[in-house]
């Protein structure tokens, strides 16, 4: 049986285990086999409390796309108001705006996602296609944003 000096040097976890072994009343359920066998480390603790990078990146992409849609929607409405009597002029001008719109930062994030997502999620490979297996029935790849994307979501015609 340990003396008081040994008991004071023990970590809180060791003291708890000693109390349990000595017959102190236990509270709660016993630990599961998995919980007892899981390695405890600072790295595992920190990793458990942080969203994986792929999840953060998808959220950043979704927020970025939503922001761009809002900005484009405002520009589209303003240009429609300006050219309300000139549908052809509106179409030409809106195509020029769509072509000049920059998505550089967002597209860089999308390209990072397309490159790293299957690796970070450890997606299996399909030997027939030599590509990663589809996730939830669809491709993990996100399309980059360009003028065609703008014109698809905001057509060059007056409404």
C-alpha positions as CSV (number, residue, x, y, z in Angstrom):
1,X,0.0,0.0,0.0
2,X,1.5,3.4,-1.0
3,X,2.4,5.9,1.7
4,X,1.2,9.6,1.6
5,X,4.4,10.8,-0.2
6,X,3.9,8.4,-3.0
7,X,0.2,9.3,-3.1
8,X,1.0,13.0,-3.5
9,X,3.4,12.4,-6.4
10,X,0.8,10.4,-8.3
11,X,-1.1,12.1,-11.1
12,X,-4.8,12.8,-10.7
13,X,-5.6,9.9,-12.9
14,X,-3.4,7.5,-10.9
15,X,-5.0,8.7,-7.7
16,X,-8.4,8.0,-9.1
17,X,-7.4,4.5,-10.2
18,X,-5.9,3.8,-6.8
19,X,-9.1,4.9,-5.1
20,X,-11.0,2.7,-7.4
21,X,-8.8,-0.3,-6.7
22,X,-9.0,0.3,-3.0
23,X,-12.7,-0.1,-3.0
24,X,-13.9,3.5,-3.0
25,X,-17.4,3.9,-4.3
26,X,-17.6,4.3,-8.1
27,X,-19.8,6.7,-9.9
28,X,-21.2,6.4,-13.4
29,X,-20.8,3.6,-15.9
30,X,-17.6,1.6,-16.4
31,X,-15.5,2.6,-19.4
32,X,-16.1,0.8,-22.6
33,X,-13.4,-1.5,-24.0
34,X,-12.7,1.0,-26.8
35,X,-12.3,3.9,-24.3
36,X,-9.9,1.8,-22.2
37,X,-7.8,0.9,-25.2
38,X,-7.7,4.3,-26.9
39,X,-4.3,5.9,-26.7
40,X,-4.4,9.2,-24.8
41,X,-2.1,11.9,-26.1
42,X,-2.0,15.6,-26.4
43,X,-2.1,15.3,-30.2
44,X,-5.3,13.1,-30.1
45,X,-6.8,15.6,-27.6
46,X,-6.1,18.6,-29.8
47,X,-7.2,16.7,-33.0
48,X,-10.5,15.8,-31.4
49,X,-11.4,19.4,-30.7
50,X,-10.7,20.8,-34.1
51,X,-12.7,20.6,-37.4
52,X,-10.7,18.9,-40.1
53,X,-9.2,21.2,-42.7
54,X,-11.4,19.7,-45.5
55,X,-14.5,20.7,-43.5
56,X,-13.3,24.2,-42.9
57,X,-12.4,24.6,-46.5
58,X,-15.9,23.5,-47.7
59,X,-17.5,26.0,-45.3
60,X,-15.2,28.7,-46.7
61,X,-16.1,27.8,-50.3
62,X,-19.8,27.7,-49.5
63,X,-19.6,31.1,-47.8
64,X,-17.5,32.5,-50.6
65,X,-19.9,31.3,-53.3
66,X,-22.9,32.8,-51.3
67,X,-21.1,36.1,-51.0
68,X,-20.3,36.2,-54.7
69,X,-23.9,35.4,-55.6
70,X,-25.1,38.3,-53.4
71,X,-22.6,40.7,-55.0
72,X,-23.4,39.6,-58.5
73,X,-27.1,39.8,-57.7
74,X,-26.8,43.4,-56.6
75,X,-24.7,44.3,-59.7
76,X,-27.2,42.4,-62.0
77,X,-30.2,44.3,-60.6
78,X,-28.4,47.7,-60.8
79,X,-27.4,47.1,-64.4
80,X,-31.0,46.0,-65.2
81,X,-32.3,49.2,-63.8
82,X,-29.7,51.2,-65.8
83,X,-30.5,49.5,-69.1
84,X,-34.2,48.8,-68.5
85,X,-35.1,50.2,-71.9
86,X,-32.2,48.6,-73.8
87,X,-32.1,44.8,-73.6
88,X,-29.3,44.4,-76.2
89,X,-27.2,47.0,-74.4
90,X,-27.8,45.2,-71.1
91,X,-26.8,41.8,-72.6
92,X,-23.5,43.2,-73.9
93,X,-22.7,45.1,-70.8
94,X,-23.6,42.2,-68.5
95,X,-21.4,39.8,-70.5
96,X,-18.5,42.2,-70.1
97,X,-19.1,42.4,-66.3
98,X,-19.2,38.6,-66.1
99,X,-16.0,38.3,-68.1
100,X,-14.2,40.8,-65.9
101,X,-15.5,39.5,-62.5
102,X,-12.6,38.0,-60.5
103,X,-12.9,34.8,-58.5
104,X,-9.1,34.3,-58.1
105,X,-9.1,33.7,-54.3
106,X,-12.2,31.6,-54.3
107,X,-11.0,29.5,-57.2
108,X,-7.7,28.9,-55.5
109,X,-9.6,27.5,-52.5
110,X,-11.7,25.4,-54.8
111,X,-8.6,24.0,-56.5
112,X,-7.1,23.2,-53.1
113,X,-10.3,21.4,-52.2
114,X,-10.3,19.4,-55.4
115,X,-6.6,18.4,-54.9
116,X,-6.7,17.5,-51.2
117,X,-10.2,16.4,-50.3
118,X,-9.9,12.8,-51.4
119,X,-6.6,12.5,-49.6
120,X,-7.8,14.1,-46.4
121,X,-11.0,12.0,-46.4
122,X,-9.0,8.9,-47.4
123,X,-11.4,8.1,-50.3
124,X,-10.8,4.8,-51.9
125,X,-9.7,4.5,-55.5
126,X,-11.9,2.9,-58.2
127,X,-9.5,0.6,-60.2
128,X,-11.6,0.8,-63.3
129,X,-11.7,4.6,-63.6
130,X,-8.4,5.2,-61.8
131,X,-10.1,8.0,-59.9
132,X,-11.5,8.3,-56.4
133,X,-14.8,6.7,-55.6
134,X,-17.7,9.1,-55.6
135,X,-18.7,10.4,-52.2
136,X,-22.4,10.1,-51.4
137,X,-23.1,9.3,-55.0
138,X,-21.6,12.4,-56.5
139,X,-18.2,13.8,-57.3
140,X,-16.3,15.6,-54.6
141,X,-14.9,18.1,-57.1
142,X,-16.3,21.6,-57.0
143,X,-16.4,23.6,-60.3
144,X,-14.3,26.7,-60.5
145,X,-16.2,29.9,-61.0
146,X,-15.9,31.9,-64.2
147,X,-18.0,34.0,-66.6
148,X,-20.0,30.9,-67.7
149,X,-21.0,30.3,-64.1
150,X,-22.0,33.9,-63.7
151,X,-24.1,33.9,-66.9
152,X,-25.7,30.6,-65.8
153,X,-26.9,32.0,-62.5
154,X,-27.6,35.6,-63.8
155,X,-28.6,35.4,-67.4
156,X,-27.9,38.4,-69.7
157,X,-31.5,39.3,-70.3
158,X,-33.8,41.8,-68.6
159,X,-36.5,40.4,-66.3
